[in-house]
Amino acid sequence: MTNPIIEEVRAARASIAADLGYDRTKILAWARAEQAALKMKNPNKTSIPTPDPPQVQSAIFVQPSTEKPTRAVGQA
């Protein structure tokens, strides 16, 4: 079963890649330019939501050892 939306996205992606000669650098530059144009059009809306950073619930603290370090054999 094929999804028409997925097929449309794949066709658009293939068309853009072909127009840019399948050059990754050109494709990335094109994508960045498109993203910048969208931000200029609507600066208050982000196209990709960013998740909140994870919150630290607790921290583990290790007590320093009270034992004196031992010297290796042959050291003075």
N, C-alpha and C positions, 0 to 999 in steps of 0.2 A: 504494500500500500504506500503510495506516495502522497506527501503533503504539498499542496500547491505553494504554500508560503515558503517552505524550505527550498523548493525548486526555484522559486523566484529569487531568493537570496543567493543561492548558488550560481544562478545565471548572471546576476548583477556582479558578484564577486569575480566570476570568470571574465566578464566583459571588462571590468576595471583592470584586472591583471593583464589581459591581452592588450589593452590600450597603452599600458605602461611598459610593455615589453617583458613582462614577468620579472622585472628587476625589483628585488626586495627593497632596495634603498629608495627607489622612486615610489613604490607603493606606500612605504612608511611615511615619506615626505607628503604624499597626497593625503593620507589619513590624518596626519597632524594638521595640515592646512584646512581640511574639512572640519576638524574638531575646533580649531581656532575660529573659523567662520561661524560655527554654531554658537560658540561662546560670545562672539561679538553681537550676534543677532539677539540673544537672550542671556545677558550676563548673570542673571539671578538664578538661572536654572542649570544644574549640572546634568550632563548626559548620562553619567554612570555614578550611581550612589556609592559612597564610600562607607564601609561599616565602621562602627565605633571600635576603638581598640579594646582588647579584653581587659577586664578589671581583675586585679590581683586580690584573691580572697584571703590568703594568708601567706606568711613568709616563714621559712624555716631558718632558724639561727643555730649555729653549731658553737658549742662552748669550746674555747681553746683548751688544749690539753694542759694539765698541771704537772705532768711528768717531765723530768729533765731529759733532754735529748741524749742519746748514747752516742759515743764515738765509734767509728768503724775501726777495725783491727789495723794496726800499723800507723794510726794517727797519733800525734803527740798532744 
